[in-house]
Amino acid sequence: MKVLLIDNFHYRRGGAEVVYLNTGDMLKLHGHSVIYFSQAWKQNLPCLSEDYFPKGIDSNSEHSFLRRIQGIANYFYNIDASRRLEKFIENEKPDIAHIHLFWGGLSPSILKVLKKKHIPIVHTAHDYRMVCPGYTFKDGKGSICEVCRAGHFMSCITRRCAKGNFLMSVIMTAEMYFRNHFFHPAKYISSFIFVSKFSLQKHIQHDKRFAETNNIVMYNFSNEDVAAKARSVVSDTYKNYYLFYGRLSFEKGISTLIDAFSENRNIHLKIVGTGPLEKQLKSKCNKFRLDNIEFVGYKTGKDLYDIVKNAKYVCVASECYENNPMTIVESYTLSTPVIGASIGGITEIVNDGISGFLFESGNVNSLSKVIKKAENLGRTDYQTMKNAAKQFADTYFNPDNYYNVLIDLYSKTLSGNK
């Protein structure tokens, strides 16, 4: 089978891109032909098809005014992407397309091309972009918001859901109306993969058309690098630090996490990653002399997995509707328990007191108490928790199981398209 994988970014920018690239590696490992279509960014990994990639334009960057206007136009309908994809398909003739992130970059223009060329489409919904203009179910003040139901998106403007930015909120709202009128995903996409039961339920609650689509819930899976590192884990050893890794942004709850560790100064926290809050967070730690908190910077691959496997706990303090965070997938695979916020799909995979601990999202006091509880867990009970985390990963995040389900979905999608 020849599979066309599509994403806005051809590098490990976030969890969606990790799954996109891991899926390609997994399919190739099982003998399938894999081709990629994305946008051209300087951070991209080497790719044989990169000459077909349209240039990525960040409308918030320091590009010229005309380039930024072009970026906004592409946000709605990327003509260059559609033309390049059509040429690519004519040359490569894939059997099926599997799309990850594409809204606001490659845009729904690619859906029209794929339908024209009779290429069936599978789409993995990594966020809530199909039902929420701001894609995180959060308003401009950072509060959970589900006002925009059944296609009524104007509240995104009044609540400034695009991180408090009025103009961007207008653009995102207009794009949602444009897309739903001309390119509603239920009309173009053959099969949907939702990475949590929570995500599927939210999509159906906000747009009943998703209840009538061919959909399936599939948790994300760990890649071979993580699996290889897991084989070297000594089950009864760890180093005495807690870990956060990911994007340093508001919705990840990193500020709440730092506040909680300011109340637990005897416990060491490592922070791996970069993001818009990095300078602010470092300044805060310096101001209050939080010497127990260490910023490690950006890590990836084996260097990252070494840090994860040696952590006592990984902290996932999210303050948004997470689906199936790769941090939990990777942590469990490496036998590391998780302290997770009780929000979104996290509650499906963190079994409180069994494979980790849950706390009230955004509540510093709740998190601080859980950290103390985790630290006081006896050695035998902690070892039992590590084993439970690994067992959960072996059952639900296993790449072989994922592959079997995915190929079955591809086959059914191809049959349905014919």
N, C-alpha and C positions, 0 to 999 in steps of 0.2 A: 504494500500500500504506500502511496506517495502522499505525505501529509504536509500541508502548508500551514505553518505556525505564524501567527500575526500578533504583534504587540507594538505599542507606541515607542518602546525603548528596547534596544538590543544590548542591554547590560543590566547588571543586578542593581537596579535602582530601588526596588522595594520587593515586597512579598510576591506580588503578581508576576514580576519579571523573573524571580527565582523559580516560580512554578513553570512559567513559559519556557525557560531554558532547560530546567530539569526534565520537562516533558519531552523536549527534543532529544536530550541525551538518552532517556529511557527508550524512546521509540527506535532510535538508531541501534541501541544495544540489542533490541529484538529483531533487527534486520530490516526495518522499514526505511524508506527513503524520506528524508526530512529536508524541507526548504523553508526559509524564513523571509518574512516581509516586515519591515519596520520603518522608522524614520532615521535619518542620518544625524547622529550626534557624535561629538568628539570622544565621548566616553565609551562608544560601542565596542563590543568584542569583534574580533575579525570574523567576517562572514562572506561566503562565496557570492551571495546575491546582493551585496551592499551597493553595487552600482545602480540597482533599481530603486534604492531607498530615496524617497523625497526628503528634502532638507527639513529638519525640525526647526520651528521658529517659536521662541518663547516670547509671548506678547508682553510679558512684564520685564523683559531684559533691556539691555542698553542698545539694542538694534536701532537703526534709523526709524523715523516715524512711519515711513512707507512699509518697512519690514514688519513693524508691529501691527499695522493695519492688516497686512497680509496674514499675519498670525491669527488675528481675530476672525478673518474670513475663513481660514482653514479650520478654525474651531467649529464652524458650522458645516462646511462642505469643502473638503480638500481635493480640488480638481487635479492637482499634480499627482496626488496619491492614487486617485482612481485611474489616471492615464498610465502611470508606471505599473500599477498592479495588473492592468489588463494586458500589457505587453509581457509581463512576467508570466502570467497564466498561459498565454498563448505559446510561450517558449517551453515552459516546464510541465504544463498539463497535470496539475495535481488531482488526486481523487477526491480529497476532502480538505476543508479549511477549518482550523481550530483557532478561534480568536480569543485573545485575553483582553488587555486594555486597548481601546481604540477610540473611545469618545474623546473629543476635544483635541485630537491630534491627526491620526489618519482619517478620523471622522466616519460618519455613516456612508460616505461616498463609496467606500469599499464594498458595502453590502450590495449596492446596485450592480457593481461589476461582477461580484461572485454569483449573483442571481442570473445575470445576463449570460454568464459562462456555464451555468448549470452546475456550479460547485456547491454541494451541500455544506452547511455551516454548523459547527458546534461552537458555543460560546461559554467560557467560564466566567461567571459573575463574581469578581473579586471584591467589589464594593456595591454601593447602592445607586450608581449613576443612572440606572434605567428608571428609577422611581423618585429620586431626590436630586434636584438641580445642584445642590452643594455636595452631593454624593456621600456625606457622612452622617446625615440626620442630626446636624448640629446647626444652631443659629449663630448670628454674628457675635453673641455674647458667650458662646461656648456651651450653651445648654442644649440638652437633647430636644429635638424638635421633629414632630411628625404631622405638622399642619397641612402640608401639601399632599393631599390624598385625591385619588381619582382624577388626576390630571390638572388640578388647580394649583399652579405654581407661583402665583403672584406674591405669596407670603415670603418667598425667597428674597424679594426686593425689599419689602417693608422691614424684614428682620435682618437684612444684610448678611445672609447666610454664607456668602463667600468670604469668610474670615473678616467680616466687618466692612468689606470694601463694597461701596454702593455700585460703582460702575461695573465691577466684575459680577456682582449679583444680578444686575440687569442683563448682562451678556449671557450668563449661565441660564437664567430664566427664559430668555428669548430662544436660546439653543434648544431647551427642552420642548418648548411649544413647536418649534420648527421640526425637530426630530419626530416627535409624536404624531405630527400631522402627515409628514412625508415618509418617514423611515422607522415606523414603530418596530422594535426588534422582533416582536411576536409574528410579524408578517414576513420577515426576511430570514430569521434564524431557525434552523431545523430542530436543534436540540440545545438545551441549556444545562450547564453544570453549576449547581450551587454548592459552595464549600462549607455550608452548615445548614442545619434544619432551620435555624433562626433566620438566616438570609432568605431562604425559600418562603417562609411564612410572611416575612415583611414585604417581599415583592408581591405576593398574592393579596395581602391586606391593602396595598396601595394601588394595585392595578390588577383587576380580576382576570385580565387576558392571560396572565402568567399561569393561571390555574388550568388553562386549556392547552398549554404547550407541552411538548415532550421534554420533561425535566427529570433530573436525578440529583441526589445529594452525594457528593464525594469529598471526603476530607482530603486535604493536601498530603503529600507524601515526602519522605526524606530522600535525598539524592545519594549517589554512590559514595561521594566524599564523606558525608555524614555517617553512612553505614560502615565505611571502612574505619573511620575514627571510633565508631561505637564498638567495633571488634577489639579495640585496644583498651577499652575502659575496664579498670579494675573496680569491681562493683562496690567494695567496701572502703574506697579511698575518695577523698575530695580535699580541696583547699578551702581555707576558712574565709571565703568572701561570697557575697551575694552579687548578682549580675543583672544589669539592664543592657540590652543591645537592640538597636534599631534607630529610627529617625528621631532626632531630638526636636519634637514639635509638641504643641499644646495637647492635641488629641491623644497622645501617647501617655499622658499622665505623669510625665517626667518631673514636673514641678511638685506634684503631690508626693512622688516617691522621695525626692530630696528632702522635703519637709518631714517626712516620716523618719528618714535616717538621721535627721538633725536631732530627733528625740531618741535615737538609738546609736549614740556616738561610739559605743564599744564594738559596733559591727561594721565591717568594711564593705563598701559598695563600689563595684567597678561599673563604669558607664562606657559602653562601646558604641560609637556612632557619631554622626554629625547632623546638623540641621539648623533651622532658623533660631532656635533658642540657645544654641551652644554658648555664645558669648555671655548672654544674660545669666545662664545657669552657673558658668564658671565664676562670674563676678559675684554671684550670690554666695557661692561656697567659700570664696576668698573673704568676703565681707564678714561672714559669720564663723570663719575659721573651722569649716567642716573638713577636718583633716582625714576623716574616715571615708571620704568620697573621692574617688580617683577617676579622672577622665583619661581614657586610654586612646581615644581617637578612632578612626575608621579601620576596621579589620574585616577580612573576608577569607573564605576558603579554610584551609587547615589551621591557619593562625587563629581564626575566630573559633573554630570548633574545639581547639585545645582549651581556650578560655571557657567555653560553655561546659565542656565535659568535667572540668575541674571545679566549677562553681558549686557551692552548697545548695543554692536555690537560684533560679532565674525569675526575675520580677517582671510581670506583664501588667502594668498599672493603667491600662487604657481607660479613657474617658469618652469613648465613642463606641458605636456598635461594631466591635470587631467580629469577624467571621470565623476564620480558622487560622490564627496567626502562625506563620512559619517559625517564629521563636519557640512556640510550644511544641510544634512538630519536631524541630531539631533538638530541643532540650530533652524531651521524653526519649527520643531515639538514643541520646547519649546518657540516659539514666539519671537525668537531673530533674528533680521535682520543681514545680512552678508555684509561685505566689501570684495569683491572678485576680484581676478585678471582676466582680460579679456583674458582667454586662455582656450583651450580645451572645455570640457563639462560644465565648470562653467557658461559660457554665456547662456546656456540653462535653467539654474535654478535660476540665480540671475538676476532679472528684474531691470535694472538700474533705481533708483529713485522710485521704487515701493516696492520691497521686500528687497532692500539693495542698494549698490552702486558698480559700476565697476571701475577699474583703469587699466592702462597699465601695464602688467606684467613686473616686473623687473625695473620699473621706479620709483625711490624714490620720485621725484618731483610730479609725477602724484598721487601717493599714499598719499603723505603729503597733497596735495590739497583736496583730497577726504575725508581724516580724518577731516580736518577743516570744509568741507561742511557738513559732518555727524554730527559733534559736534554742528554746528549752526542750525540744523534742529529744527523747532518749535515743541513744545510739542504735539500739535494736529497732525501735519504731521508725527511725529515720531510714535505716537500711530497707525496711519493709516498704517504705514510701518510694525509695529509689527503684525497687523491684517492680512496684505497681506502675510507675511511670513508664518503665521499659516495656512492660507487658502490654500496656495500652498502645504504645507505639507499634509494637510487633503485630498487634491485631488490627489497628485502624490506619496506621500510616505506612504500612508495608508497600514498597514499590511494586512488588510482583502482584499483589492483590489489586492495586490501583491499575496496573497495566491491563489485567484481565477484564476488569469492569470497563475501562476506557475503550479497549478494542471492541468489546461487545456493543458499546454505545456507538462507536464509529460504524460498525457493520449494520446496525439497525438504522442508523441515520442514512447510510448509503442506500439501503433497501427501500426506505421510505421515500427517498428522493426519486428513485427510479419508478 
